[in-house]
């Protein structure tokens, strides 16, 4: 690894493996908001560029262009959530670490299998109706089927946002729309919004807010919902199960979080780390 798209900040640096914590921030190479030029890429002397995410004609064209102009092999790997285990096996084969890749792939499959068991035991009528509140006003969300809400839908919850996708799935909505959708649970990435919602006229009468079912997604070292929408979401499914189906899920969220960070991030969490992750998100 030669650098980060967005380098971990001081509060986040304790979670990735020590060997990568201080690598430079290079920026994004392709897609919206790209800031890494090819000259800077060449300066880092990578053996291969690995792009984990969307695979479509646009990204194929961008990959072909970068590879042709730099001579660096450019690999696109399917970043769809349900393809996580396949992606691990493919990447491990490319990098020559099949044993490690197989272990991670099997662990990913175990996470999905657990979700399937919990969801199957919950009648459809009892599955939560969830609204994802993004931004300080809570009026930015992800429409049903978008990559931003994929994890919510993967755990059997109903994403109430039924609008046409814009800007890759992110949409702006009105308070009246949220009221009409009547979510019983609100997930948010913004702690300030969660604190303010009970006192805001447009939110305080919603059943999810009135009943205290506004959950702030943890964010160390990466988001639990969609920031970024990557393999970090595996442990986030466990967090969602505990929030949405506490009676059916069982287990200890803290110990399960420790196990995930040990396996996937190769770091041993202290009690203080665990508290930071689960009890004090987005400070």
C-alpha positions in Angstrom: 0.0 0.0 0.0 1.4 3.4 -1.0 -1.1 5.8 0.4 -4.7 6.7 1.4 -7.5 8.3 -0.5 -8.2 10.1 2.8 -5.7 9.5 5.5 -6.9 8.5 9.0 -7.0 11.5 11.4 -5.3 11.4 14.8 -8.3 9.9 16.5 -8.6 7.2 13.9 -4.9 6.2 13.5 -4.9 3.7 16.3 -7.2 1.3 14.5 -5.5 0.5 11.1 -2.3 -1.7 11.3 0.8 0.3 12.4 2.5 -0.3 9.0 -0.1 1.9 7.2 -1.0 4.5 9.7 1.4 7.2 8.5 1.2 6.7 4.8 0.4 9.9 2.8 -3.0 11.1 1.7 -3.0 10.8 -2.1 -6.7 11.7 -2.9 -9.1 10.0 -5.2 -7.9 8.8 -8.6 -11.2 8.3 -10.4 -14.9 9.2 -9.9 -16.5 12.2 -8.4 -14.1 14.5 -6.5 -10.9 13.0 -8.0 -7.8 14.9 -6.9 -4.9 12.5 -7.6 -3.2 13.2 -10.8 -1.2 10.6 -12.7 2.2 12.2 -12.1 1.6 11.9 -8.3 0.5 8.3 -8.7 3.6 7.4 -10.6 5.7 9.0 -7.9 4.4 6.5 -5.4 5.6 3.6 -7.6 2.7 1.2 -7.1 2.9 -2.3 -8.6 -0.9 -2.3 -9.2 -3.9 -0.1 -8.7 -6.8 -1.8 -7.1 -10.2 -0.1 -7.4 -12.9 -1.6 -5.1 -16.4 -0.3 -5.9 -18.7 0.2 -8.8 -18.1 -1.7 -12.0 -19.7 -0.1 -15.0 -18.8 1.3 -18.4 -17.6 4.6 -16.9 -15.3 3.0 -14.4 -14.0 0.5 -17.0 -13.1 3.4 -19.3 -11.4 5.3 -16.5 -9.4 2.2 -15.5 -8.3 1.6 -19.1 -7.2 5.2 -19.5 -5.1 5.2 -16.3 -3.5 1.8 -17.2 -2.7 3.0 -20.8 -1.2 6.3 -19.6 0.8 4.9 -16.7 1.6 1.3 -17.6 0.4 0.3 -14.1 -2.0 -2.7 -14.1 -5.4 -1.4 -13.0 -7.9 -3.9 -11.4 -11.6 -3.2 -10.9 -13.1 -5.4 -8.1 -16.9 -5.6 -7.6 -17.7 -3.7 -4.4 -21.3 -4.9 -4.0 -21.8 -5.8 -0.4 -23.0 -9.4 -1.1 -19.9 -9.9 -3.2 -17.5 -9.2 -0.3 -16.3 -12.8 0.2 -15.7 -13.2 -3.6 -13.8 -9.9 -3.6 -11.5 -11.1 -0.7 -10.8 -14.4 -2.5 -10.0 -12.6 -5.8 -7.8 -10.0 -4.1 -6.0 -12.6 -2.1 -5.2 -14.5 -5.3 -3.9 -11.4 -7.0 -1.7 -10.5 -4.0 -0.5 -14.1 -3.3 -2.0 -14.4 0.2 -4.6 -17.0 -0.4 -4.7 -18.3 3.1 -5.4 -14.9 4.6 -8.0 -14.1 1.9 -9.8 -17.4 2.5 -10.0 -16.8 6.2 -11.4 -13.3 5.7 -13.9 -14.6 3.0 -15.1 -17.3 5.4 -15.6 -14.8 8.2 -17.5 -12.5 5.8 -19.8 -15.4 4.9 -20.3 -16.2 8.6 -21.5 -12.6 9.1 -24.0 -12.8 6.3 -25.2 -16.2 7.5 -25.9 -14.8 11.0 -27.9 -11.9 9.5 -29.9 -14.3 7.4 -30.7 -16.4 10.5 -31.9 -13.4 12.6 -33.9 -11.9 9.7 -35.5 -15.3 8.9 -36.7 -15.6 12.5 -38.3 -12.2 12.4 -41.8 -12.0 10.7 -41.9 -9.4 7.9 -44.5 -7.4 9.7 -42.1 -6.9 12.7 -39.1 -5.8 10.7 -38.2 -2.1 11.3 -39.0 0.7 9.0 -35.8 2.8 8.9 -35.0 6.3 7.7 -31.3 7.1 7.2 -30.8 10.8 8.3 -27.7 12.3 6.9 -26.4 15.8 7.4 -27.0 18.3 10.3 -30.7 18.8 9.4 -31.3 15.0 8.8 -32.9 15.7 5.4 -30.4 14.0 3.2 -30.8 10.3 2.8 -30.3 7.3 0.5 -33.1 6.0 -1.7 -34.1 2.4 -1.6 -31.6 0.2 -3.5 -28.8 2.7 -3.3 -25.3 1.7 -2.1 -25.7 4.2 0.8 -28.5 2.2 2.3 -27.5 -1.3 1.1 -26.5 -2.4 4.6 -29.8 -1.3 6.2 -31.8 -3.3 3.6 -29.4 -6.3 3.9 -30.4 -6.7 7.5 -34.0 -7.0 6.5 -35.1 -3.5 7.5 -37.4 -1.5 5.2 -35.7 1.6 3.9 -38.7 4.0 3.8 -37.2 6.4 1.2 -39.0 5.6 -2.0 -37.8 8.4 -4.3 -35.8 8.3 -7.5 -32.1 8.1 -7.1 -30.1 11.2 -7.6 -26.3 11.7 -7.5 -25.6 8.0 -7.0 -28.3 7.4 -4.5 -28.1 10.4 -2.2 -31.4 12.4 -2.2 -32.8 15.5 -0.5 -36.2 15.1 1.1 -38.6 17.2 3.1 -39.9 16.8 6.6 -43.3 16.2 5.2 -42.0 13.2 3.2 -40.3 11.7 6.2 -43.5 12.1 8.3 -45.6 10.4 5.5 -43.1 7.5 5.3 -43.6 7.0 9.1 -40.3 5.3 10.0 -40.2 3.6 13.4 -36.4 3.9 13.5 -34.0 6.6 12.4 -30.3 5.9 11.8 -28.1 8.9 11.6 -24.4 9.7 10.9 -24.6 13.0 12.7 -24.6 13.2 16.5 -25.6 16.8 16.4 -28.7 15.9 14.5 -29.6 13.2 17.0 -29.2 15.6 19.9 -31.3 18.3 18.2 -34.1 16.2 16.7 -36.3 15.9 19.9 -36.5 19.7 20.1 -37.2 20.5 16.5 -40.8 21.0 15.5 -40.4 19.0 12.3 -39.0 16.0 14.0 -40.1 15.8 17.6 -43.6 14.4 16.9 -42.3 11.6 14.7 -42.8 8.2 16.4 -39.1 7.2 16.0 -38.0 10.4 17.7 -40.7 10.3 20.4 -39.9 6.7 21.3 -36.1 7.3 21.4 -35.3 5.2 18.4 -32.7 7.5 16.9 -29.4 5.7 16.7 -26.1 7.4 15.9 -23.8 5.3 13.7 -20.4 4.8 15.2 -17.5 6.0 12.9 -14.2 4.7 14.1 -12.1 4.3 12.1 -14.7 4.3 9.3 -18.5 4.7 9.2 -20.9 1.9 10.2 -23.4 2.6 7.5 -21.9 4.0 4.3 -18.8 6.1 4.9 -17.3 4.4 3.0 -19.6 1.7 1.7 -16.9 -1.0 1.9 -16.0 -4.1 3.9 -16.1 -2.1 7.1 -19.9 -2.7 6.9 -19.4 -6.3 7.9 -19.0 -5.5 11.6 -21.6 -2.8 11.2 -24.2 -5.5 10.3 -23.6 -6.9 13.8 -24.2 -3.4 15.3 -27.4 -3.1 13.3 -28.6 -6.5 14.4 -28.2 -5.5 18.0 -30.0 -2.3 17.5 -32.8 -3.6 15.3 -33.4 -7.1 16.6 -31.9 -7.2 20.2 -34.0 -10.1 21.4 -33.2 -12.3 18.4 -29.6 -11.4 18.0 -28.0 -12.5 21.3 -24.2 -12.4 21.9 -22.1 -9.5 23.3 -21.7 -6.6 20.9 -18.5 -5.5 22.6 -16.8 -8.8 22.3 -18.0 -9.3 18.7 -16.6 -5.9 17.8 -13.2 -6.8 19.4 -13.2 -10.0 17.4 -13.9 -8.2 14.1 -11.2 -5.6 14.6 -8.7 -8.3 15.6 -9.5 -10.4 12.5 -10.0 -7.7 9.8 -7.9 -4.7 11.1 -5.3 -6.8 13.0 -5.6 -4.6 16.0 -6.4 -5.5 19.6 -8.9 -3.1 21.1 -8.5 -1.8 24.6 -11.5 -1.1 26.8 -11.1 2.7 26.0 -11.0 1.9 22.3 -14.2 -0.1 22.5 -15.9 2.7 24.5 -14.8 5.2 21.9 -16.1 3.1 19.1 -19.5 2.1 20.5 -20.4 4.7 23.1 -19.0 8.0 21.9 -19.6 8.2 18.1 -18.9 11.3 16.0 -17.5 13.5 18.7 
